[in-house]
Amino acid sequence: MIEQDTLKLLRECDAGVKMGVASIDDVMPHVKSKALLDRLNKCKDEHEKLSLEIDNLLDKYRDDGKDPNPIAKGMSWMKTNLKLATDDSDSMVADLMTDGCNMGVKSLNRYLNQYEAADEVSKDICKRLINLEERLAIDIRDFL
């Protein structure tokens, strides 16, 4: 049970990290403020470091991980591009990223509770990813 929950939690964290990086990449071309761009780049770098940790653990289990749900990813991309087509401001970028962070925090907490038998290393990674998302949402409030 522990190994199964560990693997499932790692897969969800893998999908979450990939979704976070893709979302940041989607909005970057629209960012005008150097301060906002710096915050997004810093968060993206931290997501990528966490991704390497997740990949190393998944390799130990001989697992390929998990990509984000294609429907969720497509809807996120559509929402981002539609909103930015009508309002290409840093405020809109911050609004979209805050929504994405909140959704990520909610999903990751749900998985953390669902896979409670996961090992402590995987739970720690999930908690660090949640913390990254929460911190980004706070860091970009000045741009809302």
Secondary structure, 3 states (H helix, E strand, C coil): CHHHHHHHHHHHHHHHHHHHHHHHHHHHHHCCCHHHHHHHHHHHHHHHHHHHHHHHHHHHCCCCCCCCCHHHHHHHHHHHHHHHHHCCCHHHHHHHHHHHHHHHHHHHHHHHHHCCCCCHHHHHHHHHHHHHHHHHHHHCHHHC
